[in-house]
């Protein structure tokens, strides 16, 4: 659960503080290396994400890119000691997933209702299977935001628990088995590198799946 300090839930600070760490472009002609690297990353990522989408999906460029940067920052900050990771809470992950998924569905129903409803019934389906397939496809459609939120939360929570267990084992073996403690510490270092990669990959997968849902409806 989210800890409290002076009556303020720290999850609120954890959600608001990452925005203060992004460098803002300056008014000079030449930017510094950090802003240049940030701009290059944003341009390359946005280009890769929006290439499969048509012109209508490009309106989502700002939302998807900002969400990607925000999730990466939240996930990476959660690996620091004495920090709280909001994305390990299923309610927070669903709060990110559900409104955006619902927006893609509503856009599809407004712009191309026939095509959007046609996804519920594949072409050439036998008559007897039509009611069953409609129910199955509807359930698979409604379960998408839950799958997005659970995937993000479960992967991050599992990694944090594994790091906690490994660090506890390394600390407990310091006096009794120093060699085993060193090996466990080396394993913890490798596991930390893995979790850094997982934090970035899970944010990328979250936004990529949202873009695929958008591609079906634009």
C-alpha positions as YAML, in Angstrom:
chain: A
units: angstrom
residues:
- id: 1
  name: UNK
  ca: [0.00, 0.00, 0.00]
- id: 2
  name: UNK
  ca: [1.03, 3.58, -0.54]
- id: 3
  name: UNK
  ca: [2.79, 5.04, 2.53]
- id: 4
  name: UNK
  ca: [1.61, 8.31, 4.07]
- id: 5
  name: UNK
  ca: [3.69, 11.22, 5.33]
- id: 6
  name: UNK
  ca: [2.15, 14.15, 7.23]
- id: 7
  name: UNK
  ca: [-1.29, 13.10, 6.01]
- id: 8
  name: UNK
  ca: [-0.23, 13.11, 2.34]
- id: 9
  name: UNK
  ca: [-0.25, 9.83, 0.35]
- id: 10
  name: UNK
  ca: [3.20, 9.46, -1.16]
- id: 11
  name: UNK
  ca: [1.72, 7.93, -4.30]
- id: 12
  name: UNK
  ca: [0.62, 11.46, -5.23]
- id: 13
  name: UNK
  ca: [4.18, 12.73, -4.96]
- id: 14
  name: UNK
  ca: [5.46, 9.70, -6.85]
- id: 15
  name: UNK
  ca: [3.06, 10.49, -9.69]
- id: 16
  name: UNK
  ca: [3.83, 14.22, -9.81]
- id: 17
  name: UNK
  ca: [7.59, 14.42, -9.20]
- id: 18
  name: UNK
  ca: [8.82, 12.67, -12.40]
- id: 19
  name: UNK
  ca: [7.69, 15.60, -14.52]
- id: 20
  name: UNK
  ca: [10.17, 17.86, -12.73]
- id: 21
  name: UNK
  ca: [13.16, 15.79, -13.89]
- id: 22
  name: UNK
  ca: [12.64, 16.32, -17.61]
- id: 23
  name: UNK
  ca: [14.94, 19.06, -18.97]
- id: 24
  name: UNK
  ca: [13.04, 21.83, -20.72]
- id: 25
  name: UNK
  ca: [14.32, 23.24, -24.03]
- id: 26
  name: UNK
  ca: [16.09, 26.57, -23.64]
- id: 27
  name: UNK
  ca: [15.84, 29.64, -25.86]
- id: 28
  name: UNK
  ca: [19.42, 29.45, -27.08]
- id: 29
  name: UNK
  ca: [20.24, 28.26, -30.58]
- id: 30
  name: UNK
  ca: [22.45, 25.43, -29.33]
- id: 31
  name: UNK
  ca: [21.05, 23.03, -26.75]
- id: 32
  name: UNK
  ca: [23.14, 20.99, -24.34]
- id: 33
  name: UNK
  ca: [23.87, 17.30, -24.87]
- id: 34
  name: UNK
  ca: [21.10, 16.09, -22.56]
- id: 35
  name: UNK
  ca: [18.33, 17.98, -24.35]
- id: 36
  name: UNK
  ca: [19.77, 16.93, -27.73]
- id: 37
  name: UNK
  ca: [19.78, 13.27, -26.69]
- id: 38
  name: UNK
  ca: [16.25, 13.58, -25.30]
- id: 39
  name: UNK
  ca: [14.98, 15.19, -28.50]
- id: 40
  name: UNK
  ca: [16.66, 12.52, -30.64]
- id: 41
  name: UNK
  ca: [15.09, 9.73, -28.57]
- id: 42
  name: UNK
  ca: [11.62, 11.29, -28.74]
- id: 43
  name: UNK
  ca: [11.82, 11.79, -32.51]
- id: 44
  name: UNK
  ca: [13.06, 8.26, -33.20]
- id: 45
  name: UNK
  ca: [10.55, 6.64, -30.86]
- id: 46
  name: UNK
  ca: [7.62, 8.65, -32.22]
- id: 47
  name: UNK
  ca: [8.62, 7.80, -35.79]
- id: 48
  name: UNK
  ca: [8.85, 4.09, -35.01]
- id: 49
  name: UNK
  ca: [5.57, 4.07, -33.10]
- id: 50
  name: UNK
  ca: [3.50, 5.98, -35.64]
- id: 51
  name: UNK
  ca: [4.87, 4.46, -38.86]
- id: 52
  name: UNK
  ca: [2.23, 1.67, -38.99]
- id: 53
  name: UNK
  ca: [-0.61, 4.15, -38.30]
- id: 54
  name: UNK
  ca: [-2.44, 6.20, -40.89]
- id: 55
  name: UNK
  ca: [-2.79, 9.97, -40.79]
- id: 56
  name: UNK
  ca: [-5.66, 9.88, -38.31]
- id: 57
  name: UNK
  ca: [-3.60, 7.99, -35.73]
- id: 58
  name: UNK
  ca: [-0.82, 10.60, -35.83]
- id: 59
  name: UNK
  ca: [-2.99, 12.85, -33.66]
- id: 60
  name: UNK
  ca: [-2.10, 10.53, -30.79]
- id: 61
  name: UNK
  ca: [1.63, 11.20, -31.09]
- id: 62
  name: UNK
  ca: [1.81, 13.56, -28.11]
- id: 63
  name: UNK
  ca: [-0.28, 11.33, -25.82]
- id: 64
  name: UNK
  ca: [1.57, 8.09, -26.60]
- id: 65
  name: UNK
  ca: [5.06, 9.60, -26.47]
- id: 66
  name: UNK
  ca: [4.36, 11.42, -23.21]
- id: 67
  name: UNK
  ca: [2.89, 8.24, -21.71]
- id: 68
  name: UNK
  ca: [5.97, 6.27, -22.75]
- id: 69
  name: UNK
  ca: [8.37, 8.76, -21.12]
- id: 70
  name: UNK
  ca: [6.20, 8.96, -18.01]
- id: 71
  name: UNK
  ca: [5.98, 5.18, -17.53]
- id: 72
  name: UNK
  ca: [9.71, 4.70, -18.12]
- id: 73
  name: UNK
  ca: [10.48, 7.36, -15.51]
- id: 74
  name: UNK
  ca: [8.06, 5.90, -12.96]
- id: 75
  name: UNK
  ca: [9.42, 2.37, -13.46]
- id: 76
  name: UNK
  ca: [13.07, 3.40, -13.24]
- id: 77
  name: UNK
  ca: [12.56, 5.60, -10.18]
- id: 78
  name: UNK
  ca: [10.88, 2.66, -8.50]
- id: 79
  name: UNK
  ca: [14.19, 0.78, -8.57]
- id: 80
  name: UNK
  ca: [15.85, 3.34, -6.32]
- id: 81
  name: UNK
  ca: [16.03, 2.64, -2.57]
- id: 82
  name: UNK
  ca: [13.26, 4.02, -0.36]
- id: 83
  name: UNK
  ca: [11.00, 4.88, -3.29]
- id: 84
  name: UNK
  ca: [7.44, 3.92, -4.13]
- id: 85
  name: UNK
  ca: [6.50, 2.60, -7.57]
- id: 86
  name: UNK
  ca: [2.94, 3.61, -8.51]
- id: 87
  name: UNK
  ca: [2.83, 1.19, -11.45]
- id: 88
  name: UNK
  ca: [3.09, -1.78, -9.07]
- id: 89
  name: UNK
  ca: [-0.46, -0.90, -7.98]
- id: 90
  name: UNK
  ca: [-3.08, -2.49, -10.23]
- id: 91
  name: UNK
  ca: [-5.44, 0.45, -9.71]
- id: 92
  name: UNK
  ca: [-2.85, 2.90, -11.08]
- id: 93
  name: UNK
  ca: [-2.06, 0.70, -14.09]
- id: 94
  name: UNK
  ca: [-5.74, 0.28, -14.87]
- id: 95
  name: UNK
  ca: [-6.20, 4.03, -14.55]
- id: 96
  name: UNK
  ca: [-3.66, 4.40, -17.36]
- id: 97
  name: UNK
  ca: [-4.99, 1.54, -19.48]
- id: 98
  name: UNK
  ca: [-8.77, 1.78, -19.30]
- id: 99
  name: UNK
  ca: [-9.41, 5.40, -20.46]
- id: 100
  name: UNK
  ca: [-6.99, 5.11, -23.39]
- id: 101
  name: UNK
  ca: [-8.37, 1.73, -24.48]
- id: 102
  name: UNK
  ca: [-11.92, 3.05, -24.22]
- id: 103
  name: UNK
  ca: [-10.93, 6.07, -26.33]
- id: 104
  name: UNK
  ca: [-9.65, 3.83, -29.13]
- id: 105
  name: UNK
  ca: [-12.88, 1.80, -29.07]
- id: 106
  name: UNK
  ca: [-15.08, 4.90, -29.15]
- id: 107
  name: UNK
  ca: [-13.05, 6.35, -32.02]
- id: 108
  name: UNK
  ca: [-13.57, 3.16, -33.99]
- id: 109
  name: UNK
  ca: [-17.31, 3.12, -33.30]
- id: 110
  name: UNK
  ca: [-17.63, 6.76, -34.34]
- id: 111
  name: UNK
  ca: [-15.46, 6.76, -37.48]
- id: 112
  name: UNK
  ca: [-16.05, 3.26, -38.87]
- id: 113
  name: UNK
  ca: [-18.79, 1.46, -36.92]
- id: 114
  name: UNK
  ca: [-19.19, -1.33, -39.49]
- id: 115
  name: UNK
  ca: [-15.51, -2.25, -39.40]
- id: 116
  name: UNK
  ca: [-15.34, -1.94, -35.61]
- id: 117
  name: UNK
  ca: [-18.30, -4.26, -35.12]
- id: 118
  name: UNK
  ca: [-17.01, -6.55, -37.86]
- id: 119
  name: UNK
  ca: [-14.05, -7.49, -35.63]
- id: 120
  name: UNK
  ca: [-16.51, -9.34, -33.41]
- id: 121
  name: UNK
  ca: [-17.41, -11.81, -36.17]
- id: 122
  name: UNK
  ca: [-14.70, -13.17, -38.51]
- id: 123
  name: UNK
  ca: [-15.67, -13.63, -42.14]
- id: 124
  name: UNK
  ca: [-16.80, -17.09, -43.17]
- id: 125
  name: UNK
  ca: [-17.92, -18.16, -39.69]
- id: 126
  name: UNK
  ca: [-20.42, -21.08, -39.69]
- id: 127
  name: UNK
  ca: [-23.93, -20.06, -38.70]
- id: 128
  name: UNK
  ca: [-24.02, -22.24, -35.60]
- id: 129
  name: UNK
  ca: [-20.83, -20.67, -34.23]
- id: 130
  name: UNK
  ca: [-21.89, -17.05, -34.73]
- id: 131
  name: UNK
  ca: [-23.36, -16.47, -31.21]
- id: 132
  name: UNK
  ca: [-20.44, -18.22, -29.52]
- id: 133
  name: UNK
  ca: [-17.79, -16.29, -31.47]
- id: 134
  name: UNK
  ca: [-19.51, -12.96, -30.83]
- id: 135
  name: UNK
  ca: [-19.44, -13.66, -27.09]
- id: 136
  name: UNK
  ca: [-15.79, -14.78, -27.20]
- id: 137
  name: UNK
  ca: [-14.66, -11.77, -29.25]
- id: 138
  name: UNK
  ca: [-16.58, -9.39, -26.98]
- id: 139
  name: UNK
  ca: [-14.92, -10.87, -23.90]
- id: 140
  name: UNK
  ca: [-11.49, -10.66, -25.55]
- id: 141
  name: UNK
  ca: [-12.18, -7.01, -26.40]
- id: 142
  name: UNK
  ca: [-13.30, -6.12, -22.89]
- id: 143
  name: UNK
  ca: [-10.37, -7.92, -21.26]
- id: 144
  name: UNK
  ca: [-7.74, -5.85, -23.10]
- id: 145
  name: UNK
  ca: [-7.39, -3.04, -20.53]
- id: 146
  name: UNK
  ca: [-7.21, -5.60, -17.72]
- id: 147
  name: UNK
  ca: [-4.46, -7.46, -19.58]
- id: 148
  name: UNK
  ca: [-2.54, -4.21, -20.08]
- id: 149
  name: UNK
  ca: [-2.70, -3.27, -16.42]
- id: 150
  name: UNK
  ca: [-1.98, -6.75, -15.06]
- id: 151
  name: UNK
  ca: [0.99, -7.23, -17.40]
- id: 152
  name: UNK
  ca: [2.63, -4.01, -16.27]
- id: 153
  name: UNK
  ca: [1.90, -4.53, -12.57]
- id: 154
  name: UNK
  ca: [2.81, -8.23, -12.44]
- id: 155
  name: UNK
  ca: [6.17, -7.87, -14.19]
- id: 156
  name: UNK
  ca: [7.30, -4.97, -12.03]
- id: 157
  name: UNK
  ca: [6.04, -6.51, -8.79]
- id: 158
  name: UNK
  ca: [7.72, -9.84, -9.53]
- id: 159
  name: UNK
  ca: [11.01, -8.11, -10.24]
- id: 160
  name: UNK
  ca: [10.86, -6.05, -7.06]
- id: 161
  name: UNK
  ca: [10.07, -9.12, -4.95]
- id: 162
  name: UNK
  ca: [12.93, -11.05, -6.51]
- id: 163
  name: UNK
  ca: [15.36, -8.21, -5.83]
- id: 164
  name: UNK
  ca: [14.11, -7.98, -2.24]
- id: 165
  name: UNK
  ca: [14.56, -11.71, -1.63]
- id: 166
  name: UNK
  ca: [18.02, -11.74, -3.21]
- id: 167
  name: UNK
  ca: [19.23, -8.72, -1.23]
- id: 168
  name: UNK
  ca: [17.84, -10.21, 1.99]
- id: 169
  name: UNK
  ca: [19.70, -13.46, 1.31]
- id: 170
  name: UNK
  ca: [22.94, -11.60, 0.59]
- id: 171
  name: UNK
  ca: [22.64, -9.64, 3.83]
- id: 172
  name: UNK
  ca: [21.82, -12.73, 5.89]
- id: 173
  name: UNK
  ca: [24.82, -14.69, 4.55]
- id: 174
  name: UNK
  ca: [27.43, -12.00, 5.23]
- id: 175
  name: UNK
  ca: [28.60, -13.46, 8.56]
- id: 176
  name: UNK
  ca: [27.97, -17.17, 8.00]
- id: 177
  name: UNK
  ca: [28.91, -17.68, 4.32]
- id: 178
  name: UNK
  ca: [30.84, -14.68, 2.96]
- id: 179
  name: UNK
  ca: [31.58, -16.35, -0.37]
- id: 180
  name: UNK
  ca: [27.93, -17.18, -0.91]
- id: 181
  name: UNK
  ca: [27.06, -13.62, 0.08]
- id: 182
  name: UNK
  ca: [29.42, -12.23, -2.59]
- id: 183
  name: UNK
  ca: [27.92, -14.52, -5.21]
- id: 184
  name: UNK
  ca: [24.43, -13.47, -4.19]
- id: 185
  name: UNK
  ca: [25.46, -9.81, -4.38]
- id: 186
  name: UNK
  ca: [26.81, -10.37, -7.90]
- id: 187
  name: UNK
  ca: [23.50, -12.03, -8.78]
- id: 188
  name: UNK
  ca: [21.68, -9.03, -7.33]
- id: 189
  name: UNK
  ca: [23.73, -6.69, -9.52]
- id: 190
  name: UNK
  ca: [22.86, -8.68, -12.65]
- id: 191
  name: UNK
  ca: [19.24, -8.82, -11.55]
- id: 192
  name: UNK
  ca: [19.20, -5.04, -11.14]
- id: 193
  name: UNK
  ca: [20.44, -4.62, -14.71]
- id: 194
  name: UNK
  ca: [17.71, -6.98, -15.84]
- id: 195
  name: UNK
  ca: [15.06, -5.02, -13.96]
- id: 196
  name: UNK
  ca: [16.23, -1.77, -15.56]
- id: 197
  name: UNK
  ca: [15.68, -3.39, -18.95]
- id: 198
  name: UNK
  ca: [12.31, -4.79, -17.84]
- id: 199
  name: UNK
  ca: [11.20, -1.36, -16.61]
- id: 200
  name: UNK
  ca: [11.84, 0.17, -20.02]
- id: 201
  name: UNK
  ca: [10.53, -2.79, -22.02]
- id: 202
  name: UNK
  ca: [7.26, -2.98, -20.10]
- id: 203
  name: UNK
  ca: [6.60, 0.73, -20.66]
- id: 204
  name: UNK
  ca: [7.33, 0.27, -24.37]
- id: 205
  name: UNK
  ca: [5.05, -2.80, -24.61]
- id: 206
  name: UNK
  ca: [2.25, -0.95, -22.81]
- id: 207
  name: UNK
  ca: [2.30, 1.94, -25.29]
- id: 208
  name: UNK
  ca: [2.91, -0.35, -28.28]
- id: 209
  name: UNK
  ca: [-0.20, -2.40, -27.53]
- id: 210
  name: UNK
  ca: [-2.23, 0.79, -27.17]
- id: 211
  name: UNK
  ca: [-0.99, 1.88, -30.59]
- id: 212
  name: UNK
  ca: [-2.02, -1.49, -32.04]
- id: 213
  name: UNK
  ca: [-5.50, -1.07, -30.57]
- id: 214
  name: UNK
  ca: [-5.59, 2.39, -32.08]
- id: 215
  name: UNK
  ca: [-4.49, 1.04, -35.46]
- id: 216
  name: UNK
  ca: [-7.55, -1.24, -35.54]
- id: 217
  name: UNK
  ca: [-9.91, 1.70, -35.09]
- id: 218
  name: UNK
  ca: [-8.51, 4.51, -37.24]
...
